[in-house]
Amino acid sequence: MTWGPMDPSDLVQYAEKAHHIQEHHRRDAFPGCIALVNPDSEKWAAVVIR
C-alpha cells in the first residue's frame, strides 16, 4: 500500500465523520490554518495547514 499526501479537506471530512471533530477557523491568529476541535472538551485535536 502506498501512502501519499492527503488533501486537507479530505482529512477534515474524515475527522468530522469518524470522530465528530469540528473544524474551527482562527483566521486572525493563524492565517492559512484550521484547528480540529473536540466539541465535548473544546480542546484542539490537530492543526491543519492549508
C-alpha positions in Angstrom: 0.0 0.0 0.0 1.3 3.4 -0.9 0.6 6.5 1.2 0.8 9.9 -0.3 -0.2 13.5 0.6 -3.8 13.9 1.7 -5.9 16.8 0.7 -6.7 18.9 3.9 -10.4 18.9 3.1 -10.4 15.1 3.0 -8.8 15.0 6.4 -11.4 17.4 7.8 -14.3 15.3 6.4 -12.8 12.1 7.8 -12.4 13.7 11.3 -15.9 15.0 11.2 -17.4 11.7 10.2 -15.3 9.3 12.2 -14.7 11.2 15.4 -17.3 14.1 15.4 -14.4 16.6 15.4 -15.3 20.1 14.3 -13.4 22.5 12.1 -12.6 25.8 13.7 -11.1 28.7 11.8 -8.8 31.2 13.5 -8.0 33.5 10.6 -7.0 36.3 12.7 -4.4 34.4 14.8 -3.4 31.7 12.3 -4.0 32.6 8.7 -4.0 29.6 6.4 -4.5 27.1 9.3 -7.6 25.4 10.7 -7.9 23.7 14.1 -9.8 20.4 14.5 -11.6 20.8 17.8 -13.2 18.2 20.0 -16.8 19.5 20.6 -17.1 17.9 24.0 -13.9 19.2 25.6 -13.4 22.2 23.2 -9.7 21.3 23.0 -7.7 21.3 19.8 -7.0 17.8 18.4 -5.0 18.9 15.4 -3.9 21.9 13.3 -4.1 21.6 9.6 -2.1 23.9 7.3 -3.9 24.6 4.1 
